Amino acid sequence: MKDITTFDEYLDSRYGKIGSEKRIEFEIKAKAFAIGEILREARKEAHMTQEQLAQKTGTQKSFISRIENGHSDIQLSTLYRLVEIGFGKKVNLTIG
């Protein structure tokens, strides 16, 4: 049983303790991936293709794809445009 670790222990060993440069980089990439997944689900719920969303928001399909796959750093203004213009919804931001 002593070989079993928690997820937090695994992250500490793989990426360093919270606050370390490597861990911060991992957390940023994980959040980018999560935002991409949220946008992909919202797009599917709206029954839109990436191309349709891109046309509606003045972006390109490849950009939407990169965001959904967590391969693009999205600016807050772009997030607002995708959600509010693309889906007709509001973005709520919480800092905790």
Secondary structure, DSSP 8 states (H G I E B T S, - for coil): -TT---HHHHHHHHH-STTSHHHHHHHHHHHHHHHHHHHHHHHHHTT--HHHHHHHHT--HHHHHHHHTT-S---HHHHHIIIIIISS--------
